[in-house]
Amino acid sequence: MNFTFNEDDIAFQDAAHRVCAEVLKTNAARYDETREFCRESLDALGELGFWGMNLPEQYGGVEISSIAMSLAVEEIAYHCAATCSSLTAHFLATDSVLIGATEDQKQSLLPQCASGEKLGAFALTEPGAGSNPAEMRTRAVRTSDGWHLTGTKHYITNGAFADFLVVYAKTDPDQGHRGISAFLVDRHTAGIEFSSPEKTLGLRGSHIYEIGFDCVLPLDALMGEEGAGFATAMEVLDRGRVEVAAMSVGISRAARDASLAWSKERIVGGKPLCRHQGIQWMLAEMHAQLEAAKLVTYKAADARDSGQRFSLESAVAKLVASEAAAKVTDAAVQVHGGYGYISDLPIERYYRDARITRIFEGTSEIQKIIIGRAITA
């Protein structure tokens, strides 16, 4: 492992921890119980510059390393995974602009995204095209009036709350994935319909939607070059998988820490629960899984800053960290016994929140395909 933590990385993590402990933790249970959108927590982070963690200074960003960003995402997820999910979905949208837009588009939009004024959504997935975006059916046809956009997107985080959406659509269906382009779409454009938010197992404060499009966009809504959308989306997903890994680490840390504290306080058979060897073994496995997840996540973050392709590292991090989160949160419920199964404690929420990390940004099975192809090439 050749990554290092410098003083700036640690300082940013400490700042994130203090901010999150103050503005997020008290909201997490409320969002989960009421299914209220995590707007309050998102806005608090936006005011403090966290919406611009992934952006360079020239566009109003914080200009931090990817390791510092991963540490901050970890802290946010530690305190409120729902807020973390909506924030990292915003990063998918702004990463799309950063990677694929024209300079004029970047200058006109990204500073407002970094400052917390404009929230983004990343609209790639469709009801029949999840793991394979090349099978998307959303179309954009150039007309004398602009681009006629038709189709349906599904599981779009932030959807109805976003100020803009980056929508991926086929502009030349005969070209397969090379015929996919990206568009910048104002949420208030006539002809866009949002479903009610889906009732999800976890991350209940981070809303996802089905979105229907039958609208006309101006010609300058095309983001960057026609036909470049698929390449942009794949690069964005590489970045996003590092963030999902960091999110998984944050959830795992919360579950591990709660289990350690509980095992020291809970008395069973006249001694603390943590003095029973069976529980010690469970705690040891949780700790080892968490440490392994941290290492691959930080390695992938370091690779992201290298300027080289990091698809393999991001896939490994996402696979290992999300699978670890499933095991750690499951073990946390077991350590807490019946108390872990009721909502008086956050343990069952950690368990539910962790489940999606093995699905979004590419399922665990997709990560295995990416890894397998890379190592056998």
Disulfide bonds with the S-S distance in Angstrom:
none
